[in-house]
Amino acid sequence: MRERKKRSIKIESKVIYCLFKIKIIMNSAEGKVIVYYGKGEGKTTASIGHAIRTLGHNKKVVILQFMKGRPTTGEYQFLKNLDNLQIHLCGAPGFLKDEESREKHLKKAKEGLELAHSVLAEKKTDLLILDEILYAVKFELLTEDDIIALLNKRGSTDVILSGREPGDRIIEMADIATHMEKVKHYWNKTRSTTSGIEY
């Protein structure tokens, strides 16, 4: 009886040890890097699709929207009220069109980058979406080096980048890179946008 109890304790200890090792391995797994880029429609939409999927697994999501400062978009109005999700506007309300607006966008982009570092350092989320951050690089508000440094600190957090053309180093780091190509868009004829489609 005593021998059986000893064996049972040994087996239980091994199981606990194995589970502990599995947990360590899972927690130390490097997060995936996903990039949506190009001139086509759907980069933000695809990113939000990943957010929904992540939330469905009872995980946490943080979305930082660079170059965007309007709290009236459909996605912002909906996502701001969800549990396990934070969304932050990291751009000025208007377009970048002159030096004054550039200064506003530059300030917000720098704040967004700092927030992204904080989110990763404090392990606040399972998925970090950096929406339109590649545009911030295109307009020289941030640098590719800023992005690389951030990705190198992701740990086990999955990170999504979206925007126009990423540099070769970002594509090299990506686990998934999807180029969105515009084949046709009614805006070219009408010069108009539609709520629920573009914003």
BAFI-3210 file (N, C-alpha, C; in Angstrom, 3 decimals, decimal comma, padded with zeros to 6 digits):
// residues 199
n [1|2|3|4|5|6|7|8|9|10|11|12|13|14|15|16|17|18|19|20|21|22|23|24|25|26|27|28|29|30|31|32|33|34|35|36|37|38|39|40|41|42|43|44|45|46|47|48|49|50|51|52|53|54|55|56|57|58|59|60|61|62|63|64|65|66|67|68|69|70|71|72|73|74|75|76|77|78|79|80|81|82|83|84|85|86|87|88|89|90|91|92|93|94|95|96|97|98|99|100|101|102|103|104|105|106|107|108|109|110|111|112|113|114|115|116|117|118|119|120|121|122|123|124|125|126|127|128|129|130|131|132|133|134|135|136|137|138|139|140|141|142|143|144|145|146|147|148|149|150|151|152|153|154|155|156|157|158|159|160|161|162|163|164|165|166|167|168|169|170|171|172|173|174|175|176|177|178|179|180|181|182|183|184|185|186|187|188|189|190|191|192|193|194|195|196|197|198|199]
n.u [000,835|001,901|004,002|002,574|001,376|003,629|004,509|002,346|002,556|004,987|004,346|002,394|003,943|005,647|003,819|002,913|005,329|005,808|003,595|004,201|006,554|005,538|003,889|005,801|007,177|005,115|004,572|006,948|007,105|007,722|005,995|003,850|004,429|002,529|001,797|-000,059|-000,300|-000,107|-001,903|-004,506|-007,940|-008,914|-007,001|-007,080|-009,510|-008,949|-007,130|-008,751|-010,388|-008,676|-008,493|-011,104|-011,150|-009,150|-010,287|-012,385|-011,186|-010,993|-008,889|-006,693|-006,729|-005,016|-005,385|-003,734|-004,220|-002,594|-002,025|-004,671|-007,326|-009,979|-012,758|-015,105|-015,380|-016,748|-015,554|-014,151|-016,207|-017,613|-015,683|-014,617|-016,211|-015,954|-015,213|-012,016|-010,607|-008,690|-008,676|-006,846|-006,470|-003,943|-003,284|-003,694|-006,820|-007,364|-006,275|-002,823|-001,475|-000,060|002,593|001,778|-000,222|001,383|003,119|001,324|000,511|002,994|003,606|001,543|002,112|004,601|003,830|002,143|003,964|005,481|003,493|003,000|005,424|005,195|002,923|003,893|006,094|004,899|003,370|000,597|-001,239|-002,443|-002,548|-001,288|-002,241|-001,016|-002,251|-002,049|000,550|002,635|002,150|002,834|005,554|006,063|005,422|007,412|007,155|007,723|010,422|011,774|013,572|012,532|010,270|011,387|012,854|010,763|009,377|011,303|011,026|008,716|008,239|006,100|003,892|001,605|001,874|000,425|000,972|-000,009|-000,536|001,112|003,857|006,059|009,434|012,212|013,342|011,294|009,468|011,063|011,106|008,505|005,956|003,686|002,876|000,886|-000,037|-002,137|-003,874|-005,207|-007,813|-010,155|-012,062|-014,787|-014,398|-012,628|-014,229|-016,414|-015,420|-016,220|-017,040|-018,282|-020,114|-019,511|-018,341|-015,833|-015,261]
n.v [-001,211|001,216|001,439|001,685|004,140|005,774|005,479|006,641|009,297|009,951|009,769|011,746|013,988|014,021|014,537|017,097|018,480|018,155|019,525|022,055|022,585|022,580|024,837|026,851|026,639|027,323|029,935|031,145|031,067|032,617|035,481|035,801|037,646|039,637|041,042|043,362|044,929|047,454|048,985|048,283|047,858|046,896|046,326|047,254|046,091|043,327|043,092|043,652|041,476|039,457|040,349|039,871|037,081|036,447|037,460|035,696|033,486|034,141|035,855|038,755|041,962|044,714|047,657|050,000|052,847|054,357|057,529|058,082|059,890|060,297|059,754|058,761|056,725|053,629|051,227|052,087|053,086|050,746|048,889|050,092|049,522|046,884|044,056|043,014|044,296|047,027|050,160|052,669|055,944|057,079|059,307|062,567|064,443|065,374|065,128|064,608|067,339|069,726|071,659|072,249|070,326|068,140|068,287|067,756|065,126|063,878|064,131|062,578|060,093|059,466|059,263|057,082|055,069|054,922|054,038|051,523|050,206|050,143|048,526|046,053|045,637|045,390|043,220|043,310|042,329|039,808|040,045|042,571|045,186|047,241|049,449|050,921|051,762|051,540|053,555|055,712|055,421|055,774|058,483|059,551|059,941|058,052|055,643|052,890|051,541|052,070|050,444|047,874|047,652|047,626|045,270|043,391|043,264|041,929|039,481|036,939|038,000|038,376|040,324|042,683|044,509|047,233|049,054|050,994|050,394|048,125|047,959|045,868|044,541|044,332|042,703|040,440|039,724|039,025|036,581|036,117|037,714|039,790|041,083|043,625|044,241|046,778|046,323|047,407|050,289|052,174|054,810|056,077|056,888|058,258|059,845|059,689|058,445|055,721|055,257|052,593|051,110|052,311|053,622]
n.w [000,000|000,872|-000,989|-003,366|-002,944|-002,912|-005,562|-006,839|-005,962|-007,147|-009,890|-010,048|-009,423|-011,644|-013,673|-012,972|-013,234|-015,998|-017,062|-016,118|-017,553|-020,158|-020,013|-019,656|-022,096|-023,876|-023,071|-023,716|-026,404|-029,518|-030,626|-033,499|-036,534|-038,568|-041,687|-043,491|-046,512|-049,146|-051,950|-052,024|-050,881|-047,548|-045,570|-042,873|-042,267|-042,484|-040,395|-038,180|-038,349|-037,420|-034,807|-033,849|-034,024|-032,168|-029,791|-029,616|-028,557|-025,981|-025,448|-025,160|-026,817|-028,245|-030,051|-031,980|-033,754|-036,157|-037,793|-037,784|-036,416|-035,881|-033,890|-034,900|-036,709|-037,965|-037,012|-034,737|-033,077|-032,549|-031,541|-029,253|-027,097|-026,423|-024,352|-023,125|-025,111|-026,224|-027,849|-029,454|-030,707|-032,675|-034,165|-035,695|-035,920|-038,610|-042,133|-043,137|-044,376|-044,396|-042,823|-040,227|-039,651|-039,935|-037,740|-035,692|-036,287|-036,114|-033,384|-032,258|-033,414|-032,294|-029,625|-029,881|-030,597|-028,277|-026,525|-027,644|-027,079|-024,304|-023,950|-024,898|-023,203|-020,707|-021,092|-021,813|-023,611|-025,948|-028,652|-030,650|-032,609|-035,047|-036,649|-039,797|-039,350|-041,089|-042,883|-041,311|-041,322|-044,037|-044,346|-042,892|-040,153|-038,327|-038,183|-040,107|-038,527|-036,000|-036,044|-036,361|-033,983|-032,167|-032,898|-032,238|-029,535|-029,003|-027,747|-026,677|-027,828|-030,464|-033,430|-035,602|-038,534|-040,594|-043,705|-046,274|-048,377|-046,941|-045,669|-046,772|-044,601|-042,736|-044,084|-044,181|-041,482|-041,092|-040,458|-041,827|-044,781|-046,627|-049,686|-050,618|-053,411|-055,457|-057,622|-058,550|-057,702|-056,636|-055,884|-057,609|-059,716|-058,562|-056,518|-053,894|-050,591|-048,526|-045,585|-043,357|-045,322|-046,175|-043,801]
ca.u [000,000|002,817|004,730|001,639|001,208|004,869|004,483|001,310|003,124|006,010|003,652|001,746|005,020|006,104|002,764|002,968|006,568|005,597|002,658|004,945|007,459|004,701|003,453|006,972|007,421|004,038|004,724|008,179|007,024|007,788|004,761|003,860|004,381|001,663|001,850|-001,000|000,187|-000,445|-002,854|-005,854|-008,860|-009,076|-005,895|-007,625|-010,577|-008,310|-006,540|-009,853|-010,812|-007,800|-008,881|-012,323|-010,758|-008,408|-011,272|-013,171|-010,431|-010,909|-007,593|-006,758|-006,285|-004,805|-005,286|-003,255|-004,490|-001,716|-002,511|-006,129|-007,663|-011,422|-013,444|-016,435|-015,397|-017,565|-014,797|-013,834|-017,436|-017,980|-014,637|-014,299|-017,085|-015,771|-014,353|-010,720|-010,020|-008,435|-008,350|-006,317|-006,212|-002,572|-003,121|-004,467|-008,148|-007,401|-005,232|-001,507|-001,462|000,850|003,550|001,048|-000,833|002,492|003,585|000,310|000,612|004,288|003,465|000,673|002,815|005,619|003,103|001,678|005,117|005,795|002,438|003,235|006,516|004,654|002,017|004,718|006,932|004,049|002,618|-000,813|-002,126|-002,019|-002,417|-001,115|-002,447|-000,455|-002,977|-001,510|001,861|003,530|001,954|003,611|006,929|006,063|005,413|008,594|006,815|008,500|011,398|011,760|014,326|011,578|009,407|012,209|013,150|009,518|009,119|012,295|010,616|007,342|008,108|005,093|002,747|001,453|001,821|-000,009|001,294|-000,683|-000,175|001,575|004,968|007,034|010,800|012,604|013,628|010,013|008,973|011,915|010,712|007,104|005,564|002,682|002,862|-000,128|-000,090|-003,501|-003,790|-006,463|-008,215|-011,199|-012,682|-015,725|-013,936|-011,967|-015,264|-017,351|-014,710|-017,031|-016,862|-019,518|-019,998|-019,663|-017,451|-014,491|-015,032]
ca.v [000,000|002,358|001,522|002,202|005,568|006,434|005,532|007,620|010,627|010,171|010,018|013,064|014,984|014,080|015,198|018,531|018,998|018,225|020,622|023,287|022,800|022,942|026,218|027,698|026,629|028,085|031,360|031,678|030,995|033,949|035,895|035,897|038,975|039,601|042,333|043,622|046,157|047,674|050,046|047,733|047,971|045,730|046,074|047,416|045,099|042,034|043,164|043,558|040,070|038,736|040,778|039,129|035,674|036,392|037,652|034,469|032,534|034,786|036,512|040,220|042,656|046,164|048,229|051,376|053,310|055,465|058,398|058,182|060,620|060,534|058,716|058,563|055,605|052,501|050,256|052,658|053,150|049,396|048,194|050,754|049,012|045,449|043,564|042,431|045,020|048,470|050,793|054,025|056,733|057,597|060,268|063,803|064,299|065,624|064,541|065,246|068,124|070,863|071,543|072,272|069,002|067,182|068,342|067,079|063,692|063,433|064,011|061,434|058,874|059,202|058,791|055,736|054,167|054,765|053,190|050,163|049,648|049,899|047,370|044,846|045,467|044,992|042,026|043,645|041,810|038,647|040,525|044,019|045,614|048,571|049,788|052,026|052,211|051,636|054,897|056,619|055,316|056,368|059,943|059,883|060,246|057,023|055,028|051,423|051,096|052,104|049,265|046,684|047,630|047,243|043,850|042,593|043,211|041,427|038,304|035,980|038,743|038,458|041,730|042,927|045,816|047,492|050,314|050,871|049,483|047,898|047,714|044,463|043,937|044,008|041,516|039,317|039,340|038,620|035,186|036,202|039,016|039,773|042,311|043,940|044,950|047,366|045,993|048,362|050,982|053,181|056,160|056,651|057,504|059,132|060,652|059,679|057,275|055,232|054,796|051,141|050,492|052,877|054,134]
ca.w [000,000|000,959|-002,267|-004,364|-002,648|-003,347|-007,025|-007,207|-005,714|-008,181|-011,161|-009,928|-009,492|-013,039|-014,458|-012,639|-013,838|-017,452|-017,316|-015,854|-018,691|-021,315|-019,806|-019,901|-023,544|-024,523|-022,737|-024,282|-027,870|-030,115|-031,276|-034,952|-037,150|-039,748|-042,398|-044,588|-047,131|-050,544|-052,271|-052,048|-049,749|-046,687|-044,630|-041,523|-042,122|-042,214|-039,050|-037,211|-038,387|-036,482|-033,459|-033,504|-033,821|-030,903|-028,715|-029,549|-027,722|-024,657|-025,314|-025,151|-028,026|-028,218|-031,398|-032,071|-035,109|-036,541|-038,868|-037,658|-035,191|-035,786|-033,102|-035,477|-037,658|-037,524|-036,220|-033,429|-032,298|-032,127|-030,790|-027,978|-026,035|-026,235|-023,270|-023,529|-026,238|-026,119|-029,120|-029,243|-031,908|-032,616|-035,247|-035,546|-036,540|-040,053|-042,968|-043,122|-045,618|-044,302|-041,718|-038,951|-039,444|-039,801|-036,350|-034,862|-036,554|-035,598|-031,930|-031,967|-033,827|-031,266|-028,445|-030,197|-030,539|-026,850|-025,970|-028,137|-026,270|-022,960|-024,049|-025,030|-022,006|-019,578|-021,515|-021,596|-024,645|-026,731|-030,026|-030,794|-033,992|-035,326|-037,866|-040,609|-038,878|-042,252|-043,424|-040,461|-041,819|-045,380|-044,205|-042,091|-038,760|-037,642|-039,086|-040,145|-037,344|-034,877|-036,150|-036,108|-032,543|-031,495|-033,173|-031,507|-028,130|-028,933|-026,896|-027,131|-028,359|-031,915|-033,854|-036,976|-039,095|-041,866|-044,356|-047,662|-048,677|-045,872|-046,109|-046,907|-043,291|-042,107|-044,789|-043,757|-040,122|-041,068|-040,609|-042,889|-045,457|-047,674|-050,485|-051,039|-054,682|-055,907|-058,987|-058,916|-056,574|-057,163|-055,552|-058,785|-060,549|-057,834|-055,526|-052,671|-049,737|-047,946|-044,200|-043,263|-046,299|-045,976|-042,444]
c.u [000,863|003,569|003,856|001,448|002,423|004,899|003,500|001,825|004,164|005,383|003,018|002,787|005,517|005,102|002,794|004,183|006,404|004,670|003,335|005,866|006,688|004,273|004,591|007,231|006,383|004,200|005,943|008,170|006,964|006,493|004,928|003,802|003,598|001,649|000,805|-000,611|-000,274|-001,506|-004,305|-006,627|-008,757|-007,988|-006,370|-008,684|-010,008|-007,731|-007,608|-010,426|-009,976|-008,145|-010,100|-011,987|-010,032|-009,347|-012,114|-012,503|-010,209|-009,526|-007,775|-006,152|-006,093|-004,614|-004,821|-003,421|-003,669|-002,329|-004,037|-006,470|-009,148|-012,089|-014,832|-016,496|-016,200|-016,814|-014,492|-015,068|-017,844|-016,951|-014,375|-015,106|-016,894|-014,888|-013,088|-010,085|-009,865|-008,116|-007,958|-006,074|-004,852|-002,279|-003,940|-005,802|-008,171|-006,295|-003,906|-001,362|-000,535|001,728|002,855|000,434|000,241|002,989|002,623|000,393|001,922|004,214|002,642|001,353|003,868|004,965|002,604|002,791|005,492|004,765|002,624|004,347|006,021|003,764|002,820|005,525|006,124|003,173|001,116|-001,765|-001,562|-001,784|-002,329|-001,246|-001,961|-001,001|-002,385|-000,152|002,852|003,341|002,768|005,086|007,041|006,145|006,493|008,246|007,545|009,483|011,226|012,517|013,433|010,730|010,181|012,507|011,930|009,241|010,083|011,943|009,247|007,166|007,096|003,861|002,752|001,269|001,395|000,356|000,474|-000,263|000,289|002,777|005,928|008,423|011,112|012,825|012,348|009,409|009,756|011,502|009,311|006,940|004,493|002,766|001,895|-000,183|-001,511|-003,430|-005,167|-006,701|-009,238|-011,759|-013,544|-015,290|-013,292|-012,962|-016,049|-016,676|-015,515|-016,736|-018,193|-019,284|-020,293|-018,820|-016,023|-014,223|-016,193]
c.v [001,251|002,553|002,114|003,709|006,356|006,584|006,582|009,041|010,958|010,526|011,403|014,177|015,152|014,808|016,696|019,176|019,169|019,374|021,975|023,621|023,216|024,397|027,193|027,805|027,472|029,576|031,982|031,643|032,404|034,263|036,012|037,362|038,857|040,993|042,346|044,950|046,259|048,748|049,575|047,945|046,730|045,455|046,178|046,357|043,719|041,992|043,001|042,142|039,213|039,091|039,995|037,673|035,502|036,525|036,398|033,374|033,106|035,358|038,023|040,822|044,140|046,629|049,675|051,810|054,560|056,227|058,553|058,867|060,892|059,406|058,374|057,396|054,440|051,536|050,782|052,656|051,782|048,796|048,792|050,194|047,532|045,143|042,964|043,121|046,499|048,995|052,245|054,686|057,398|058,510|061,507|063,633|064,467|064,906|065,287|066,007|069,328|070,679|071,494|070,899|067,931|067,130|067,608|065,563|063,109|063,193|062,767|060,104|058,482|058,671|057,358|054,704|053,887|053,857|051,739|049,476|049,286|048,658|046,068|044,577|044,930|043,782|042,205|042,957|040,569|039,035|042,046|044,362|047,050|049,015|051,035|052,542|052,329|052,955|055,919|056,592|055,997|057,892|060,452|060,439|059,265|056,452|053,505|050,857|051,092|050,836|047,988|046,547|047,168|045,755|042,945|042,448|042,559|040,238|037,334|036,664|038,711|039,923|041,802|044,355|046,005|048,847|050,080|049,946|049,332|047,699|046,220|043,786|043,539|042,773|040,280|038,818|038,739|037,104|035,063|037,605|038,925|041,121|042,509|044,804|045,496|046,992|047,027|049,000|052,121|054,614|056,848|057,316|058,574|060,131|060,767|058,408|056,934|054,771|053,298|050,398|051,001|053,316|053,773]
c.w [000,000|-000,343|-003,361|-004,186|-003,116|-004,867|-007,515|-007,054|-006,775|-009,524|-011,162|-010,052|-010,917|-013,920|-014,227|-013,282|-015,350|-017,823|-017,131|-017,018|-019,938|-021,219|-020,104|-021,405|-024,265|-024,297|-023,396|-025,811|-028,446|-030,855|-032,782|-035,390|-038,456|-040,378|-043,509|-045,220|-048,579|-050,714|-052,242|-050,762|-048,868|-045,670|-043,177|-041,261|-041,796|-040,800|-037,977|-037,194|-037,447|-035,038|-032,986|-033,195|-032,486|-029,715|-028,526|-028,733|-026,316|-024,378|-025,426|-026,418|-027,719|-029,657|-031,297|-033,522|-035,418|-037,713|-038,842|-036,335|-035,020|-034,988|-033,648|-036,463|-037,077|-036,637|-034,826|-032,526|-031,758|-031,171|-029,418|-026,807|-025,740|-025,034|-023,874|-024,729|-025,905|-027,505|-028,864|-030,598|-031,770|-033,801|-034,949|-036,277|-038,057|-040,808|-042,788|-044,443|-045,581|-043,064|-040,358|-038,650|-039,280|-038,359|-035,421|-035,040|-036,013|-034,096|-031,562|-032,326|-032,795|-029,992|-028,657|-030,114|-029,083|-026,175|-026,391|-027,348|-024,871|-022,944|-024,106|-023,758|-020,829|-019,896|-021,299|-022,561|-025,317|-028,187|-030,018|-032,274|-034,147|-036,686|-038,523|-040,138|-040,038|-042,997|-042,626|-040,862|-043,186|-045,311|-043,252|-040,707|-037,833|-038,659|-039,085|-038,948|-036,103|-034,861|-035,822|-034,619|-031,747|-031,674|-032,415|-030,026|-027,952|-028,003|-027,475|-027,728|-029,885|-032,304|-035,320|-037,361|-040,358|-042,415|-045,777|-047,756|-047,493|-046,462|-046,136|-045,558|-042,575|-042,760|-044,359|-042,367|-040,077|-041,184|-041,692|-043,476|-046,630|-048,371|-050,997|-052,300|-055,082|-057,365|-059,478|-057,652|-057,119|-056,890|-056,759|-059,751|-059,799|-056,902|-054,221|-051,879|-049,080|-046,523|-044,139|-044,286|-046,091|-044,546|-041,508]
res [m|r|e|r|k|k|r|s|i|k|i|e|s|k|v|i|y|c|l|f|k|i|k|i|i|m|n|s|a|e|g|k|v|i|v|y|y|g|k|g|e|g|k|t|t|a|s|i|g|h|a|i|r|t|l|g|h|n|k|k|v|v|i|l|q|f|m|k|g|r|p|t|t|g|e|y|q|f|l|k|n|l|d|n|l|q|i|h|l|c|g|a|p|g|f|l|k|d|e|e|s|r|e|k|h|l|k|k|a|k|e|g|l|e|l|a|h|s|v|l|a|e|k|k|t|d|l|l|i|l|d|e|i|l|y|a|v|k|f|e|l|l|t|e|d|d|i|i|a|l|l|n|k|r|g|s|t|d|v|i|l|s|g|r|e|p|g|d|r|i|i|e|m|a|d|i|a|t|h|m|e|k|v|k|h|y|w|n|k|t|r|s|t|t|s|g|i|e|y]
***
